[in-house]
C-alpha cells in the first residue's frame, strides 16, 4: 500500500502578509524621511530669516520670535490698511457698476453770491435747489455737475455750495470755473 502523501500547506497567505508588512514599513520610513527633510528645509529658512533680520537690525544674532513680537503692532496696522484698501476698492467697483447701470444727466447751474443758485432761468436758495432739483434728479440719474460763478462771488462760498450739493453721492463734477456764460460767449 502506498504511503499517504504528506499534505502540503499553501504559503500564499503568509507571503501576502509579509508583503503587506514590508509595504507598511516602507511607507513609515518614507514618511519619516520626508518629514525630516521638511524640518531641515524649515530650519534652513529660519536661519536665512535670522541672517536677513540680523542685517536689517544690525544685531549679531537676531531672535526671530522676539522681533516678530515687537513688530506685531506694525504688522496688524499693515493688515488693517490692506483690508481697508480692499474694501475701498470693492466699494469703488460697486459704485462703478451702479453708475454704468444709470443714465447720466448733465446739470448746469450758476452760483450767485449770498447762497443763491440759478438753474434754467429760475433762482433758488441752496437748500431749495438741492431738494427740488438735485434730489429729484438723483432718483433716476447720475448727475454730472457743471457750475459757473461770477468773479465777484466769494470762492469760499462757491466751495461750500459745491460741498453741500455734491454731499459725496458718488456723482462727479466735470468742471468748475469762475466765468459766467456771457464771458464765455464774449471770448468766442
C-alpha positions in Angstrom: 0.0 0.0 0.0 1.4 3.3 -0.9 2.1 5.7 1.8 -0.2 8.7 2.1 1.3 11.8 0.7 2.0 14.4 3.2 -0.3 17.3 2.8 1.4 20.5 1.7 0.2 23.7 3.0 -0.1 26.8 0.8 2.4 29.6 1.6 0.3 32.2 -0.3 -1.3 33.9 2.8 2.0 34.1 4.6 3.7 35.7 1.6 0.9 38.3 1.2 1.2 39.2 4.9 5.0 39.6 4.6 4.5 41.8 1.5 1.9 43.9 3.4 4.2 44.4 6.4 7.1 45.3 4.0 4.9 48.0 2.4 3.8 49.4 5.8 7.4 49.6 7.0 8.4 51.3 3.7 5.6 53.8 4.0 6.6 54.8 7.5 10.3 55.1 6.6 9.4 57.3 3.6 7.1 59.4 5.9 9.9 59.9 8.4 12.3 60.8 5.6 10.1 63.4 4.1 9.1 64.9 7.5 12.8 65.1 8.4 13.6 66.8 5.0 10.8 69.3 5.6 12.1 70.0 9.0 15.6 70.6 7.7 14.2 72.9 5.0 12.3 74.9 7.7 15.5 75.1 9.7 17.4 76.5 6.7 14.6 79.0 6.1 14.7 80.1 9.7 18.4 80.6 9.6 18.1 82.6 6.4 15.4 84.8 8.1 17.6 85.2 11.1 20.5 86.3 8.9 18.3 88.8 7.0 16.9 90.1 10.2 20.3 90.5 11.7 21.4 92.5 8.6 18.3 94.7 8.9 18.5 95.3 12.6 22.3 95.4 12.8 22.5 92.8 15.6 24.9 89.9 15.6 22.2 87.2 16.2 18.6 88.3 15.8 15.9 86.4 17.6 13.1 86.0 15.0 10.3 85.4 17.5 11.2 88.4 19.7 11.5 90.6 16.6 8.1 89.4 15.3 6.6 90.1 18.7 8.0 93.7 18.6 6.7 94.1 15.0 3.2 92.7 15.7 1.5 96.1 16.2 3.1 97.3 12.9 2.0 94.1 11.1 -1.5 94.5 12.5 -1.7 98.1 11.3 -0.5 96.9 7.9 -3.1 94.2 7.7 -5.9 96.7 8.7 -4.8 99.1 6.0 -4.8 96.3 3.4 -8.3 95.3 4.4 -9.4 99.0 4.2 -7.9 99.3 0.8 -9.6 96.2 -0.4 -12.9 97.4 1.0 -12.4 100.8 -0.7 -11.6 99.1 -4.0 -14.7 96.9 -3.6 -16.9 99.9 -2.9 -15.5 101.8 -5.9 -16.1 98.8 -8.2 -19.7 98.5 -6.9 -20.2 102.2 -7.4 -18.9 102.0 -10.9 -21.4 99.1 -11.7 -24.2 101.3 -10.3 -23.0 104.3 -12.3 -23.0 102.3 -15.5 -26.5 101.0 -14.9 -28.0 104.5 -14.7 -28.2 107.3 -17.2 -26.1 110.4 -16.6 -27.8 113.8 -16.6 -25.7 117.0 -17.1 -26.8 119.6 -14.6 -25.7 123.1 -15.4 -26.2 125.9 -12.9 -24.7 129.2 -11.8 -23.6 130.0 -8.3 -24.7 133.5 -7.2 -23.5 135.5 -4.2 -25.5 135.0 -1.0 -26.2 131.3 -1.3 -28.3 131.6 -4.4 -28.3 129.2 -7.4 -29.6 129.9 -10.9 -30.8 127.0 -12.9 -33.0 127.1 -16.0 -33.9 130.8 -15.6 -35.0 130.4 -12.0 -33.2 131.4 -8.8 -33.2 129.0 -5.9 -32.0 129.2 -2.3 -29.3 126.5 -1.9 -31.5 124.1 0.2 -34.4 124.5 -2.2 -32.1 123.8 -5.2 -30.8 120.7 -3.6 -34.3 119.5 -2.6 -36.2 120.4 -5.8 -33.6 119.8 -8.5 -30.7 117.8 -7.3 -32.5 115.3 -5.1 -35.3 114.9 -7.7 -32.7 114.1 -10.4 -30.7 111.7 -8.2 -33.7 109.4 -8.0 -33.3 108.4 -11.7 -29.9 109.7 -12.9 -26.3 110.0 -12.0 -25.6 113.7 -12.2 -22.7 115.4 -14.0 -22.4 118.8 -12.4 -21.4 121.8 -14.4 -21.2 125.0 -12.4 -20.2 128.6 -13.2 -19.8 131.6 -10.9 -19.2 135.2 -11.5 -15.7 136.5 -10.3 -17.3 138.6 -7.6 -18.8 135.5 -5.9 -16.5 134.6 -2.9 -14.6 131.4 -3.6 -15.3 130.0 -0.2 -19.0 130.4 -0.7 -18.7 128.5 -4.1 -16.8 125.7 -2.4 -19.3 125.5 0.5 -22.2 125.3 -2.0 -20.4 122.7 -4.1 -19.8 120.5 -1.0 -23.5 120.7 0.1 -24.8 119.9 -3.4 -22.4 117.0 -4.0 -22.7 115.5 -0.5 -20.5 112.6 -1.6 -23.3 110.9 -3.5 -20.9 109.3 -5.9 -21.6 111.7 -8.7 -18.9 113.9 -10.3 -18.5 117.5 -11.3 -17.0 117.9 -14.7 -15.6 121.4 -14.3 -15.6 124.4 -12.0 -14.7 127.9 -13.2 -15.2 131.5 -12.2 -16.6 132.6 -15.5 -20.1 133.4 -16.5 -21.8 132.2 -19.6 -21.7 135.7 -21.1 -18.0 135.9 -20.6 -17.5 132.6 -22.4 -19.7 133.8 -25.3 -17.6 137.1 -25.4 -14.4 135.1 -25.9 -15.8 133.2 -28.9 
